[in-house]
Amino acid sequence: MGMSEVMKLPAEGFVRLKQILQIVPVSKSSWWAGVKAGRYPQPVKLGPHTTAWRVEAIRDLVEKAV
């Protein structure tokens, strides 16, 4: 996981999957399988076609993996 990429995350708010996959080295399908299995944080629906994750949850995930 690239720490320089983690530093680019906003201090708070939401991040989309495209940003997460630049930090966490897994495929999109592996990420969704991990969400379903509970390995990765649950997403937040921001609209009918918009899914995001809380930045805090992604930072926690990265910190636990390091």
C-alpha positions in Angstrom: 0.0 0.0 0.0 1.4 3.3 -1.0 1.8 5.7 2.0 2.2 8.6 -0.4 -1.2 7.8 -1.8 -2.7 7.6 1.7 -1.3 11.1 2.3 -3.3 12.4 -0.7 -6.6 11.3 0.9 -8.7 14.1 2.3 -8.7 14.6 6.1 -12.4 13.7 6.3 -15.2 12.9 4.0 -15.7 10.1 1.4 -13.6 8.4 -1.2 -14.6 6.5 -4.3 -13.5 3.0 -5.3 -11.1 4.3 -7.9 -9.1 6.2 -5.3 -9.1 3.2 -2.9 -7.8 0.9 -5.5 -4.8 3.2 -6.0 -3.9 2.6 -2.4 -5.0 -1.0 -1.8 -3.4 -3.4 -4.3 -6.4 -5.6 -5.1 -8.8 -5.8 -8.1 -12.2 -4.3 -8.1 -13.9 -7.8 -7.8 -11.5 -8.8 -5.0 -12.4 -5.5 -3.2 -16.1 -6.2 -3.5 -15.6 -9.8 -2.3 -13.7 -8.5 0.7 -16.5 -6.0 1.5 -19.0 -8.9 1.4 -16.8 -11.0 3.6 -16.2 -8.3 6.1 -12.4 -7.8 5.4 -13.0 -4.3 4.0 -15.3 -1.5 5.3 -18.9 -1.3 4.2 -19.7 1.4 1.6 -22.1 4.4 2.0 -24.6 5.0 -0.8 -24.5 8.7 -1.6 -27.1 8.4 -4.4 -28.7 5.9 -6.6 -25.5 5.4 -8.7 -22.9 6.7 -6.2 -21.1 4.6 -3.7 -18.2 5.8 -1.5 -16.4 4.9 1.7 -15.6 7.0 4.7 -12.0 8.2 4.6 -11.5 7.4 8.2 -12.4 3.7 7.5 -9.9 3.5 4.7 -7.2 5.1 6.8 -7.9 2.6 9.6 -7.7 -0.3 7.1 -4.3 1.0 5.8 -2.9 1.5 9.3 -3.9 -2.0 10.4 -2.2 -3.5 7.3 1.1 -1.7 7.9 
